[in-house]
Amino acid sequence: MSRRCPVTGKGVQVGHNVSHANNKTKRRFLPNLQQHRLYSEALGRSIRLRLSVQGLRTIDKYGGLDAWLLATKPGRLPRDLRRLRERIEAARTRSEEAPAG
């Protein structure tokens, strides 16, 4: 599992620890990734994703997982989220075609 947020693209950065004597040693800055379950209204179930907190805020701003996925171009999404987007689109077209009753 990579240390990269699929929503924002935030990943590991590298830098230095700098001592008082100005000695520099390498260190890694890890993104604030959280395991989170988001509900997909079109699929009717929860989807588990590992997102940065900023990514969660972005999805919340769009009004949920389905709205964010449908608003994002497929070329910008990782493969697993692209497949999820296709499943959501298919579920939405099935629900629109179904007779109301």
Secondary structure, DSSP 8 states (H G I E B T S, - for coil): --S--TTT----EEEEEE-TT--EEEEEE---EEEEEEEETTTTEEEEEEEEHHHHHHHHHHTSHHHHHHHS-GGGS-HHHHHHHHHHHHHHHHHHHS---
